Amino acid sequence: MKHSTTQQTRRGRGPARRIGRTLALVLPVVLVLSGTLAVTRVNWSGNPSNPVLTAADASVAGTTRSVSRAPQDVLRDKLLTELQEENPGVALTHLQQAVNGRPSLARHCGSIARALGRAAVRIYGPTRAQSYARPVCDTSFATGVAAAHR
């Protein structure tokens, strides 16, 4: 009596092998194309002339969700208001106190001080604005004054 055995050939390893090979060829192409398309949609110039709707844009989407602002942006706006209402010296003092109280703001100190310097030139003129300069954030206030004066 002869027993029949089913012999598999090299070709017939089943549908799982075919699906795996197809995915191995198609998946990298899909990933590269989707990544390329995603990068082309990013506005790299920083100019918001053609805004793209994002999930975080609550005002365009029509939702009532409030957007929280970064602490350095809140501090910058508060200090610019103080600069207008009082003088740059008060704003610089409060900037130094804020950085001392929250060390995480130290990396933003220079940009905030430069913004204060530019605003001081607009309000007080270059000579008077420079008179308020002090060594807060490595003389970034004076750099902002000089940049706005040019």
PyMOL commands that set and color helices and strands:
alter all, ss='L'
color gray80, all
select helices_A, chain A and resi 15-40+58-61+71-85+88-101+103-124+126-130+140-149
alter helices_A, ss='H'
color red, helices_A
deselect
rebuild
show_as cartoon
